[in-house]
Amino acid sequence: MIRIAVADDSAFIRRALARLLSHEDGIELMGTAASGEELLDNLDRWRPDAIVLDLSMPGMGGLATLDRIMATRPTPVLILSTHSKKDAPQTIEALHRGALDFIDKQEYSLVDFDALRGVLIERLRLITGMMGDEPDEPEGPPHPQAAKPPRRRPAGRYSAGSAGPAGSAGAASPAAPPATATEERVDIVLIGASTGGPPAIERILKDLGASISVPVAVVQHMPAGFTRAFADRLNAYLPLHVREATDREPLLPGTVYIAPGGRHLTVVWDGGGLSAVLTDDPTATHRPSVDALFTSAAAAVGRRAIAVLLTGMGHDGAQGMTELARAGARTLAQDEATSIIYGMPRAAVLAGAVGESLALPAIGGRLKELLGD
């Protein structure tokens, strides 16, 4: 039984969520709160396994409430948000402060809650580590990881959804000239992540330092409306230049390019260097896709890429990392002990595509070694 607490200043939302959760097997609603103060006053009595938290609340507010939860009673937190100009940056900040995932309320009807019920229950089971077998993924070939549930870090060790198969990798491009036996030049660093990814990505980029000799392309599973805020947040907190990628722009050394939500970020070799190509695939389960980025880099630069696969549910990235490994690229994955959800890295390990499995604190330093920076 998963015990849930809800905090939202809207009486309509509280009643709706209570009605939604009260009829779900394996879910017990312990209580609802109209403010952060009310939630905190009841935490010891309710003892929830997960909290559904609205950020736009009067009084203490959602972010301050989240900080208190993480300081006094660390609990998996699912954020209810919107992709508005105000809420998206707050949501990204919440992920960096310890929230595990979020739901964009604007994607669901306030009259018909069937779709919201499905995603809410899925996310709650996911962040509490009681998901069981992975959800069905309608696209892509069977993968050995699907037979076993993903592993999650133990309760009480939180930092800040779900993954799917690759979409189109875009048009083929001429590959970069092969490196010679004595030349170990790297052209790009690739990073893919899902649940728990934002703070992990920030940690790695921070550890890379103020200047790196190659561009960095990042796919974080996140819907449209939030990836710009994610890029802006990283740009404000890191010495590196971080931006949301745009179509056909050249990829410059020392710049981090975030894949925009709703589209795939791929890379092509344009003779003199790498460029970003954004592609659309309405049939893909998840956009952006880690596999789309990794597969395109395998074709464009082969062994001159370094790929890193981080925490996340599912197996997105395993296929693309396999192609990179076959091309001779260096492949790193976050280890189980430091992953919020050991799904995506585990899938790549099972596929034989991971050269090194490392704890999160070691990844940035290892990248610096490989880059020679």
SULHUWO-V27222 format. One record per residue. SS is DSSP state (a for helix, b for strand, c for the rest). Layout:
BEGIN
SS + SS
END
This chain:
BEGIN
c + b + b + b + b + b + b + c + c + c + a + a + a + a + a + a + a + a + a + a + a + a + c + c + c + c + b + b + b + b + b + b + b + c + c + a + a + a + a + a + a + a + a + a + a + a + c + c + c + b + b + b + b + b + c + c + c + c + c + c + c + a + a + a + a + a + a + a + a + a + a + a + c + c + c + b + b + b + b + b + b + c + c + c + a + a + a + a + a + a + a + a + a + a + a + a + a + c + c + c + b + b + b + b + a + a + a + c + c + c + c + c + c + a + a + a + a + a + a + a + a + a + a + a + a + a + a + c + c + c + c + c + c + c + c + c + c + c + c + c + c + c + c + a + a + a + a + c + c + c + b + b + c + c + c + c + c + c + c + c + c + c + c + c + c + c + c + c + c + c + c + c + c + c + c + c + c + c + c + c + c + c + c + c + c + c + c + b + b + b + b + b + b + c + c + c + a + a + a + a + a + a + a + a + a + a + a + a + c + c + c + c + c + c + b + b + b + b + b + b + c + c + c + c + c + c + a + a + a + a + a + a + a + a + a + a + a + c + c + c + b + b + b + b + c + c + c + c + c + b + c + c + c + c + b + b + b + b + c + c + c + c + c + b + b + b + b + b + b + c + c + c + c + b + b + b + b + b + b + c + c + c + c + c + c + c + c + c + c + a + a + a + a + a + a + a + a + a + a + a + c + a + a + a + b + b + b + b + b + c + c + b + c + c + c + c + c + a + a + a + a + a + a + a + a + a + c + c + c + b + b + b + b + b + c + c + c + c + c + c + b + b + c + a + a + a + a + a + a + a + c + c + c + c + c + b + b + b + c + a + a + a + a + a + a + a + a + a + a + a + a + c + c
END
